[in-house]
């Protein structure tokens, strides 16, 4: 999976539409192999991003969990600590 796509489920506050859109864009870029599509492919690229974003939002809205929501700042701190340990920074 693309490293830039982050978990969006079960956070307080919930994922924003911008976060969903960014994840969809990263997914379509990864699958298509193009960071920026050609002019001939731009419309198809944009439709794919919109479709993936809609499906992602539908999924997030339908998911249920009994786990308490995670705190974004705490999770970010954990990720930084893992990166520091992994890369020795």
Secondary structure, 3 states (H helix, E strand, C coil): CCCCCCCCCCEECCCCHHHHHHHHHHHHHHHHCCCCCCCCCHHHHHHHHHHHHHHHHHHHHHCCCCCCCEEHHHHHHHHHHHHHHHHCC
